Amino acid sequence: MAPSLGISKWWAKDSTRKGNPVVVTMENPNYSVLEIDGPDAAFRPVDKDRGKNAKQYTWVLLLKAHRAVGCVAWVGNLMWALLGSIKKRLIFGEGVTMESEKSWKGRFLFRLILAFLVMALCFLAFEVVAHLNGWHYFQSNNLHIPETSEIKGWFHTVYVSWLEFRADYIAPAIVSLSNFCVALFLIQSADRMLLCLGCFWIKYKKIKPTIEGEPFKSADLEGAGCSYPMVLVQIPMCNEREVYEQSISAVCQLDWPKERLLIQVLDDSDDEGIQWLIKAEVSKWSQKGINIIYRHRLVRTGYKAGNLKSAMNCDYVKDYEYVAIFDADFQPNPDFLKLTIPHFKDNPELGLVQARWTFVNKDENLLTRLQNINLCFHFEVEQQVNGVFLNFFGFNGTAGVWRIKALEESGGWLERTTVEDMDIAVRAHLNGWKFIFLNDVKVLCELPESYEAYKKQQHRWHSGPMHLFRLCLPAVITSKLTFFKKANLILLFFLLRKLILPFYSFTLFCIILPLTMFVPEAELPLWVICYVPVFMSFLNILPSPGSFPFIVPYLLFENTMSVTKFNAMVSGLFKLGSSYEWVVTKKAGRSSEPDLLAAEEREAKAMNHPQLIRGTSDSGLSELNKLKGHQEAAPKPPVKKMNKIYKKELTLAFLLLTAAIRSLLSAQGVHFYFLLFQGVTFLLVGLDLIGEQMS
């Protein structure tokens, strides 16, 4: 009979050991009980090598081989899918449209890149023949010109003539241009490091704008003449079918006395269907007691600047002290005004309070993740550092509050550029107004999810500043600002961060680097290709630590976007056709379920309804789902999504891949891998394989 297992309960009551281990053996030993100190006490340590045998080693090797084969199969499937996309989109042209080049400048850049590709292919043909014949002159630092007796054949003679011409004429020009670009690269890298050090200092000292006292008390709400200032809220939009409802809903639920708040919905839509939808939404909130009006311009000039200018010319605007601006995809929290307006109190020199953006769809796809890295650095580092140390930064065009007096004294909204937000910020800075950036106040918005929408947005963001620089340079020079502030505005704000960055990025990594593979006398050092870019990408990712796994795709994608940014920079600097082109960024109207629930709870509170109970079937969301179901039941025309073929990106992809083949012949290591991965990145972007498809 086996002993009772109740002794295990006694062991659990007392974890300390008393006495020595005891072995009890019965006379008729059918069993034995061994009392031990712990699970390892009964088994003495043995030599690990004794536990291993040939069978175990075999299983370990098989497991590692299985993992290696899995990685190879994954890479093979990826390459096979890429080749399939190339065949489908480039050869057969299924489901794709070609990107149109509207300006001669865009066509010129494409033909220039195409000429470089043709030259690279010719150079590669020469180098392949030379490599197969053993003419490895490019492996020597000192160019070796063979004697006449060594020359065999006319092709060899042509090749030697090319080597002489390359060493005497081409290499010096490339070296001079590359040295200039490397110097700009180092200056821009130093600027990034200083900004990061300033951000670290702000974090270390815990520097941030503060509000003195309690400017708005709860008792003020009950008084007829409360201390809350008059605030105007503007929502400019144009054909924003996907996002108009959620933005109007969020703004109408701002926690502010209704009699001291007016909301203007500034609709520039040219689609009558969208106009009626927005009017219905405005009417719904107006019936709930919200002071909201709908405005539509008959003459739609000046894009967003013209829309805002028209709204500010209304007679009733003179009764308001501040104006808050939100684009159609922005959803402020109810306490937004209570966190921003108090900073103006007892600070008459303050003209702008800017809040930070946060994104509802930052993890939607690879494109949105990479955008999130850039914008996190822009807000966390650039704007926060400039706001703390200089009281100046570029207005973001939305999620900010202006003192109306500052707008009027600075000339108001002007229609001369597509970056009206930066324009008014520069003019207000020249008039002595100060800015505050609130990194802790965040407004939810949406990132473009397709490469086409993102590319058009970046074109406007980089052509507009150069156009503005041409216009405002005389005013900056003749202003009453100190020499330091003038230098910061001209050299850092405009030239370094808006002109130099896209110039050296495109020229150095997309043109010079591939050419150095065919002109080895002008080879770029390894630290320019690898070490410094990786370190700068590391600094850019610091404000968004969750994006560290994407550091390599971020570096490659930024070099890819340099084509668009360089194109836009040249367009704005020389005032070409596309410098005044405004295309509304396509939005998907993303909202997560927690966001919808929160919006429903705020709306229920505003309507004096009981709070929603999560999980119940009679919530406001059920009504929304019913309405959505009726809308989906109605017949809709089929929407066909098309991919675009981007010619400049594709041409640069083949140029970089051609240079990678040349680098492989000369066994140049890191240069080959960089050119290969960068070429594949250009190929993916050129085939529109990053981000979502466009309708």
C-alpha positions in Angstrom: 0.0 0.0 0.0 1.4 3.4 -1.0 1.9 6.0 1.7 -0.6 8.8 2.1 0.0 11.9 -0.1 -1.1 14.2 2.7 2.5 14.7 3.8 2.9 17.1 0.8 0.6 19.5 2.5 2.8 19.4 5.6 5.8 20.2 3.4 4.1 23.2 1.9 3.5 24.7 5.4 7.1 24.8 6.4 9.6 25.8 3.7 12.6 25.7 6.1 14.6 22.5 6.4 15.2 20.9 9.8 17.7 18.1 10.3 19.4 16.0 7.7 18.0 14.2 4.7 16.7 10.7 5.7 16.1 7.6 3.6 13.4 5.2 4.9 13.5 1.7 3.6 11.0 -1.0 4.6 11.9 -4.6 5.2 9.8 -5.7 2.4 10.9 -3.0 0.0 8.1 -2.5 -2.5 8.8 1.2 -2.4 11.1 3.8 -0.8 10.7 7.4 0.3 13.5 9.9 -0.2 13.3 13.2 1.7 15.2 15.9 -0.2 15.9 19.6 0.2 14.6 20.6 -3.2 14.1 19.3 -6.7 17.8 19.4 -7.5 19.1 17.9 -4.3 18.4 14.4 -5.3 20.4 14.8 -8.5 24.0 15.9 -8.2 25.4 18.1 -10.9 27.0 16.1 -13.7 29.3 17.1 -16.4 27.2 18.7 -19.2 29.3 17.0 -21.9 28.4 13.6 -20.6 24.7 14.3 -21.3 25.4 15.0 -25.0 25.6 12.4 -27.7 25.8 12.2 -31.4 22.0 12.0 -31.7 21.5 15.2 -29.9 24.1 17.0 -32.0 22.3 15.7 -35.1 18.9 17.1 -33.9 20.5 20.5 -33.2 22.1 20.7 -36.6 18.9 19.6 -38.3 17.0 22.3 -36.3 19.5 25.0 -37.4 19.4 23.8 -41.0 15.6 23.9 -40.9 15.7 27.5 -39.7 18.2 28.5 -42.4 16.1 26.9 -45.1 13.1 28.7 -43.8 14.9 32.0 -44.0 16.1 31.2 -47.5 12.6 30.2 -48.6 11.1 33.4 -47.1 13.7 35.5 -49.1 13.0 33.4 -52.2 9.2 33.9 -51.9 9.8 37.7 -51.4 12.0 37.9 -54.5 9.5 35.8 -56.5 6.6 38.1 -55.5 8.7 41.1 -56.5 9.5 39.6 -59.9 5.8 38.7 -60.3 4.9 42.4 -59.6 7.5 43.6 -62.1 6.1 41.2 -64.7 2.5 42.2 -64.0 3.0 45.9 -63.8 5.9 46.8 -66.1 5.5 44.2 -68.8 1.8 43.5 -69.0 0.6 46.8 -67.3 -2.2 45.2 -65.4 -4.1 47.5 -63.0 -1.6 50.4 -63.3 -1.6 53.9 -64.6 1.5 55.9 -65.5 2.4 59.0 -63.4 1.8 62.1 -65.4 4.6 64.8 -65.7 2.7 68.0 -65.7 5.6 70.4 -65.9 8.7 70.6 -68.1 10.8 70.5 -65.0 9.5 67.0 -64.0 10.1 65.7 -67.5 13.6 67.2 -67.5 14.5 65.5 -64.2 13.2 62.2 -65.6 15.3 62.5 -68.8 18.3 63.5 -66.8 18.1 60.4 -64.6 17.4 58.3 -67.7 20.6 59.7 -69.3 22.5 58.7 -66.3 21.1 55.2 -66.5 22.0 54.8 -70.2 25.6 56.0 -69.4 25.8 53.5 -66.5 24.7 50.7 -68.7 27.4 51.6 -71.3 30.0 51.9 -68.5 28.9 48.5 -67.1 29.3 46.9 -70.5 32.9 48.2 -70.8 33.7 47.1 -67.2 32.2 43.6 -67.7 34.4 43.0 -70.8 37.4 44.4 -69.0 36.7 42.2 -66.0 36.4 39.0 -68.1 39.7 39.8 -69.9 41.5 40.5 -66.6 42.0 44.2 -67.1 41.7 45.1 -63.4 43.1 48.6 -63.5 40.4 50.0 -61.3 41.7 47.9 -58.3 44.9 50.0 -58.1 45.1 53.4 -56.5 47.5 54.6 -59.1 46.1 54.4 -62.6 48.2 52.0 -64.7 48.4 52.8 -68.4 49.7 49.8 -70.3 52.6 50.1 -72.8 52.0 50.0 -76.5 53.2 46.4 -76.7 50.6 45.4 -74.2 47.7 46.8 -76.1 45.8 44.1 -78.0 42.8 44.9 -80.0 40.8 48.0 -80.7 38.5 47.5 -77.8 41.4 47.5 -75.4 42.6 50.8 -77.0 39.1 52.3 -76.5 39.1 51.1 -72.9 42.5 52.6 -72.1 41.4 55.9 -73.7 38.3 55.9 -71.4 40.5 55.3 -68.4 42.6 58.3 -69.2 39.6 60.5 -69.9 38.0 59.3 -66.7 41.0 60.0 -64.5 41.7 63.5 -66.0 38.3 65.0 -66.5 35.4 63.1 -64.9 36.9 62.1 -61.6 38.0 65.6 -60.5 34.5 67.0 -61.2 32.8 64.2 -59.2 35.3 64.6 -56.3 34.6 68.3 -56.1 30.8 67.8 -56.1 31.0 65.0 -53.6 33.2 67.0 -51.3 30.7 69.9 -51.4 27.8 67.5 -50.7 29.7 65.8 -47.9 30.4 69.2 -46.3 26.6 70.0 -46.5 25.8 66.6 -45.1 28.1 67.2 -42.1 26.7 70.6 -41.4 23.1 69.3 -41.5 24.1 66.4 -39.2 25.7 68.8 -36.7 22.4 70.8 -36.7 20.4 67.6 -36.0 22.8 66.7 -33.1 22.4 70.2 -31.6 18.6 69.9 -31.8 18.8 66.5 -30.1 21.1 67.8 -27.4 18.6 70.7 -26.8 15.8 68.2 -26.5 17.8 66.1 -24.0 18.4 69.3 -22.0 14.6 70.1 -22.0 13.9 66.6 -20.8 16.6 66.7 -18.1 15.5 70.1 -16.8 11.8 69.3 -17.3 11.3 72.6 -19.1 7.8 73.2 -20.4 5.3 76.1 -20.6 3.3 76.5 -17.5 0.1 78.2 -16.5 0.2 80.5 -13.5 -2.8 80.1 -11.2 -6.2 78.9 -12.2 -7.5 81.2 -14.9 -10.8 79.4 -15.3 -12.7 78.2 -12.3 -15.7 76.0 -12.4 -17.8 78.7 -10.7 -17.2 81.0 -13.6 -19.5 78.9 -15.8 -22.5 79.9 -13.7 -21.8 83.6 -14.0 -23.3 85.6 -16.8 -20.1 87.6 -17.4 -17.5 84.9 -16.8 -13.8 85.3 -17.5 -13.7 82.9 -20.4 -12.6 84.8 -23.5 -14.4 84.7 -26.8 -13.0 82.0 -29.1 -13.6 81.4 -32.8 -13.0 77.8 -34.1 -12.5 77.3 -37.8 -12.6 74.0 -39.7 -11.5 74.5 -43.3 -12.2 71.6 -45.6 -12.5 70.7 -49.3 -14.2 67.5 -50.5 -13.5 65.8 -47.2 -16.2 63.1 -47.4 -14.3 60.6 -45.2 -13.5 62.8 -42.2 -15.9 65.8 -42.0 -18.3 64.1 -39.6 -15.8 63.1 -37.0 -14.0 66.4 -37.0 -17.2 68.5 -36.6 -18.3 66.2 -33.9 -15.1 66.5 -31.9 -15.0 70.3 -32.2 -18.6 70.7 -31.2 -17.9 68.8 -28.0 -15.1 71.2 -26.8 -15.5 72.0 -23.1 -16.1 75.8 -23.3 -19.1 78.0 -22.5 -21.4 77.8 -25.5 -22.1 81.6 -25.5 -18.4 82.3 -25.8 -17.6 79.9 -28.6 -18.4 80.1 -32.3 -17.6 77.3 -34.8 -17.1 78.1 -38.5 -17.3 75.2 -41.0 -15.5 76.6 -44.0 -16.4 74.3 -46.8 -14.7 74.7 -50.2 -16.1 71.5 -51.7 -17.1 71.6 -55.3 -19.2 68.4 -55.0 -22.8 69.2 -54.2 -23.4 65.9 -52.6 -20.6 66.5 -50.1 -21.9 70.0 -49.5 -25.3 68.7 -48.5 -23.8 66.1 -46.2 -21.7 68.8 -44.3 -24.8 71.1 -44.2 -26.8 68.3 -42.6 -24.1 67.6 -40.0 -23.9 71.3 -39.1 -27.7 71.5 -38.8 -27.7 68.5 -36.5 -25.3 70.2 -34.1 -27.0 73.6 -34.4 -30.2 72.0 -33.2 -28.4 70.7 -30.2 -27.6 74.3 -29.1 -24.1 74.6 -30.5 -23.1 77.9 -32.1 -22.0 76.6 -35.5 -22.4 78.1 -38.9 -21.7 76.8 -42.4 -19.8 78.9 -45.0 -19.3 78.1 -48.7 -17.4 80.4 -51.0 -18.7 81.1 -54.5 -15.3 82.2 -55.8 -12.8 79.6 -54.6 -9.4 81.3 -55.0 -6.3 81.0 -52.9 -6.9 77.4 -51.7 -6.9 77.2 -47.8 -5.4 80.7 -47.4 -8.3 82.2 -49.4 -10.8 80.2 -47.4 -9.4 81.4 -44.0 -9.1 85.0 -45.3 -12.7 85.1 -46.4 -13.9 83.8 -43.0 -11.8 86.3 -41.1 -13.5 89.2 -43.0 -16.8 88.5 -41.4 -18.1 91.4 -39.3 -18.7 89.3 -36.2 -15.1 88.2 -36.0 -14.2 91.5 -34.3 -16.0 90.3 -31.2 -13.6 87.4 -30.7 -10.1 87.4 -29.2 -8.7 84.0 -30.3 -9.1 81.7 -33.2 -8.4 77.9 -33.2 -7.9 76.1 -36.5 -8.4 72.4 -37.1 -8.1 70.7 -40.5 -10.9 68.3 -41.4 -9.2 65.1 -40.2 -8.3 66.5 -36.7 -10.2 65.5 -33.6 -9.3 67.6 -30.5 -10.0 66.4 -27.0 -12.8 68.3 -25.1 -10.2 70.1 -22.9 -8.1 71.4 -25.8 -9.1 75.1 -25.3 -8.7 74.9 -21.5 -5.1 73.6 -22.0 -4.1 76.2 -24.7 -6.0 79.5 -24.1 -4.8 80.1 -20.5 -1.2 80.5 -21.9 -2.3 83.8 -23.5 -3.3 85.3 -20.1 -0.8 87.9 -18.8 1.4 87.2 -21.8 0.5 90.0 -24.3 3.5 89.2 -26.6 2.3 85.6 -27.2 0.7 85.2 -30.7 0.5 81.4 -31.2 0.0 78.3 -29.1 0.7 75.1 -31.1 -0.3 71.6 -30.0 1.3 68.3 -31.1 -0.2 65.9 -33.5 -0.9 62.2 -32.8 -2.0 59.7 -35.3 -4.8 57.2 -35.3 -3.3 55.1 -38.1 0.4 55.2 -37.4 0.6 51.4 -37.4 -1.6 50.9 -40.4 1.2 50.0 -42.8 4.9 50.5 -43.4 4.4 53.9 -45.0 2.5 55.3 -42.0 5.1 53.9 -39.6 7.9 55.7 -41.5 5.9 58.9 -41.5 5.4 58.6 -37.8 9.2 58.6 -37.3 9.6 61.8 -39.2 6.8 63.7 -37.6 7.7 62.6 -34.1 11.1 64.0 -34.6 9.6 67.2 -36.1 7.4 67.8 -33.0 9.4 66.3 -30.2 12.8 67.8 -31.3 12.5 70.6 -33.9 9.4 72.4 -32.7 9.9 71.9 -29.0 13.6 73.1 -29.1 12.8 76.1 -31.2 9.8 77.0 -29.1 11.8 76.8 -25.8 15.0 78.5 -26.9 13.8 80.8 -29.8 10.0 81.3 -29.2 9.6 80.6 -32.9 8.8 77.7 -35.2 6.7 77.1 -38.3 3.0 77.0 -37.7 1.6 73.6 -38.7 -1.6 75.0 -40.2 -3.8 73.2 -37.7 -4.2 72.2 -34.1 -3.1 75.7 -33.0 -4.6 78.8 -31.4 -3.8 82.3 -32.7 -4.4 85.7 -31.1 -6.5 87.4 -33.7 -4.6 90.7 -33.0 -1.4 88.9 -34.0 -2.9 87.8 -37.3 -4.2 91.2 -38.1 -1.0 93.1 -37.3 1.0 90.6 -39.4 -1.1 91.1 -42.5 -3.6 88.3 -42.2 -3.8 85.3 -44.4 -2.1 85.8 -47.8 -2.7 83.7 -50.9 0.8 84.0 -52.4 2.1 80.5 -51.5 0.8 77.0 -50.7 2.3 77.1 -47.2 0.1 79.9 -45.8 0.7 78.6 -42.3 4.5 79.1 -42.6 4.0 82.4 -44.3 1.9 83.9 -41.4 4.3 82.4 -38.9 7.3 84.1 -40.5 5.5 87.4 -40.8 4.3 87.3 -37.1 7.9 86.5 -36.0 9.2 89.5 -38.0 6.6 91.6 -36.1 7.9 90.5 -32.7 5.2 87.9 -31.7 6.3 84.9 -29.7 5.2 81.3 -30.1 4.7 78.4 -27.6 4.7 74.7 -28.4 2.8 72.3 -26.1 4.3 68.9 -26.5 1.9 67.4 -23.9 -1.3 68.6 -25.7 -2.0 66.2 -28.5 -4.6 66.3 -31.2 -5.7 63.1 -33.0 -5.4 63.1 -36.8 -4.7 60.8 -39.8 -1.6 60.0 -41.9 -1.9 59.5 -45.6 -1.9 55.7 -46.3 -1.0 55.7 -50.0 2.3 56.7 -51.6 0.5 58.9 -54.1 -1.2 61.0 -51.4 2.0 61.1 -49.3 4.1 62.2 -52.4 1.7 65.0 -53.2 1.7 66.2 -49.6 5.5 66.2 -49.5 5.7 68.1 -52.8 3.6 70.9 -51.4 5.5 70.9 -48.1 8.9 71.3 -49.8 8.0 73.5 -52.8 6.0 76.0 -50.7 8.9 77.0 -48.3 11.3 77.7 -51.2 8.7 79.8 -52.9 8.1 81.7 -49.6 11.9 82.1 -49.1 12.1 84.0 -52.4 9.2 86.3 -51.3 10.1 87.0 -47.7 13.9 87.3 -48.0 13.9 91.1 -48.4 11.6 91.5 -45.5 13.8 89.3 -43.3 16.9 91.3 -44.2 15.3 94.7 -43.5 13.4 93.6 -40.3 14.2 94.8 -36.8 15.2 91.3 -35.7 18.6 90.7 -34.1 21.4 89.4 -36.3 21.2 86.0 -34.5 17.4 85.6 -35.3 17.9 86.7 -38.9 20.7 84.2 -39.3 18.6 81.5 -37.7 15.6 82.3 -40.0 17.7 82.4 -43.3 20.5 79.9 -42.7 18.8 77.3 -40.5 15.0 77.6 -41.0 15.0 78.0 -44.7 18.4 77.1 -46.3 19.6 74.2 -44.2 16.4 72.4 -43.4 14.4 73.2 -46.5 17.0 73.5 -49.3 20.2 71.8 -48.4 18.7 68.6 -46.9 16.9 67.4 -50.1 19.8 68.7 -52.3 22.6 66.7 -50.8 20.4 63.7 -50.1 19.4 63.3 -53.7 22.7 64.4 -55.2 25.0 62.4 -52.9 23.1 59.1 -52.5 21.2 58.9 -55.8 23.6 60.3 -58.3 27.2 60.6 -57.0 27.3 57.2 -55.3 26.2 55.2 -58.3 28.7 57.2 -60.5 31.6 56.4 -58.2 31.1 52.7 -59.0 32.1 53.5 -62.6 34.7 56.2 -61.6 36.6 54.5 -58.8 39.1 57.4 -58.5 36.2 59.4 -56.9 35.2 56.7 -54.4 33.2 57.8 -51.4 34.5 56.8 -48.0 32.7 54.2 -46.0 31.7 56.6 -43.1 29.8 58.8 -45.6 27.8 55.8 -46.9 27.3 53.8 -43.7 28.3 55.2 -40.3 27.0 58.8 -40.4 23.6 58.0 -42.1 22.9 55.2 -39.6 23.8 57.4 -36.7 21.6 60.2 -37.9 18.7 57.7 -38.5 19.3 56.5 -35.0 18.9 60.1 -33.7 15.7 60.6 -35.8 14.1 57.5 -34.3 14.9 58.4 -30.6 11.6 60.3 -30.2 9.7 57.2 -31.3 11.6 54.3 -29.6 8.9 51.8 -30.7 10.1 52.3 -34.3 13.7 51.0 -33.8 13.1 47.8 -35.8 12.4 50.1 -38.8 15.7 52.0 -38.8 17.0 50.4 -42.0 13.7 50.8 -44.0 13.5 54.4 -42.7 17.0 55.2 -43.9 16.4 53.7 -47.4 12.9 55.3 -47.7 14.2 58.7 -46.8 16.8 58.5 -49.6 14.0 57.4 -51.9 11.8 60.4 -51.0 14.7 62.7 -51.7 13.8 62.6 -55.4 10.3 64.1 -54.7 11.7 66.6 -52.2 14.5 67.7 -54.6 12.0 68.0 -57.4 9.7 70.1 -55.2 12.6 72.2 -53.9 13.7 73.2 -57.4 10.1 73.9 -58.4 9.6 76.3 -55.5 13.0 77.9 -55.7 12.7 78.8 -59.4 8.9 79.3 -59.3 8.1 76.7 -61.8 4.6 75.5 -62.8 4.0 73.0 -60.0 5.2 75.3 -57.2 1.6 76.7 -56.7 -0.1 73.4 -57.0 -2.4 72.3 -54.1 -3.8 68.8 -54.0 -6.0 67.8 -51.0 -4.3 64.9 -49.2 -6.5 61.8 -49.6 -7.8 60.4 -46.3 -9.4 57.2 -45.3 -11.4 58.4 -42.3 -9.7 56.0 -39.8 -11.2 55.8 -36.3 -10.5 53.0 -33.9 -13.3 51.5 -31.8 -12.2 53.2 -28.5 -12.2 56.6 -30.4 -15.8 56.0 -31.5 -16.9 55.0 -28.1 -15.2 58.0 -26.5 -16.9 60.3 -29.1 -20.3 58.7 -28.4 -19.8 59.2 -24.7 -18.9 62.9 -25.2 -21.9 63.4 -27.4 -24.2 61.7 -24.9 -22.8 63.9 -22.2 -23.4 67.0 -24.3 -27.0 65.9 -24.9 -27.6 65.3 -21.1 -28.0 61.6 -21.8 -26.7 59.0 -19.4 -23.2 57.7 -20.1 -22.8 54.8 -22.4 -22.1 51.4 -20.9 -19.6 49.5 -22.9 -20.8 46.2 -24.2 -24.6 47.1 -24.2 -26.6 46.7 -27.3 -28.5 50.0 -27.0 -25.5 52.3 -27.3 -25.3 55.0 -29.8 -22.9 52.9 -31.9 -25.8 50.5 -32.7 -27.7 53.3 -34.4 -24.6 54.3 -36.3 -24.2 50.7 -37.4 -27.8 50.5 -38.5 -27.3 53.7 -40.6 -24.1 52.4 -42.0 -25.9 49.1 -42.9 -28.6 51.0 -44.8 -26.0 53.0 -46.7 -24.1 49.8 -47.6 -27.3 48.2 -48.8 -27.8 50.9 -51.4 -26.2 49.9 -54.7 -22.8 51.6 -55.3 -20.7 51.8 -58.4 -17.7 49.4 -58.2 -14.6 51.2 -57.1 -11.5 50.0 -58.9 -8.2 50.6 -57.2 -5.2 51.3 -59.4 -1.5 51.4 -58.7 0.7 54.0 -60.3 4.0 53.6 -62.0 6.5 56.3 -61.0 9.0 56.7 -63.8 11.7 58.7 -61.9 11.8 56.2 -59.0 11.9 53.2 -61.4 14.7 54.8 -63.5 16.7 55.5 -60.4 16.1 51.9 -59.2 17.7 50.5 -62.4 20.5 53.0 -62.1 21.3 51.9 -58.6 21.0 48.2 -59.4 23.3 48.7 -62.4 25.8 50.3 -60.0 25.4 47.4 -57.6 26.4 45.0 -60.3 29.5 47.1 -61.0 30.3 47.2 -57.3 30.0 43.4 -57.2 32.6 43.1 -59.9 35.1 45.1 -57.9 34.1 43.4 -54.5 33.5 46.7 -52.8 31.5 45.2 -49.9 29.3 47.7 -48.1 28.9 49.8 -51.2 27.3 46.8 -53.0 24.8 46.1 -50.2 23.8 49.7 -49.9 23.3 50.1 -53.6 21.4 46.8 -53.8 19.0 47.5 -51.0 18.6 51.1 -52.0 17.8 50.0 -55.6 15.3 47.5 -54.4 13.6 50.2 -52.3 13.4 52.5 -55.3 11.9 49.6 -57.2 9.3 48.9 -54.6 8.3 52.6 -54.5 8.3 52.9 -58.3 5.9 50.0 -58.6 3.7 51.5 -55.9 4.2 48.5 -53.6 4.4 50.6 -50.4 1.3 51.8 -48.7 -2.3 51.3 -49.8 -3.7 51.5 -53.3 -5.6 54.6 -54.4 -9.1 54.6 -55.7 
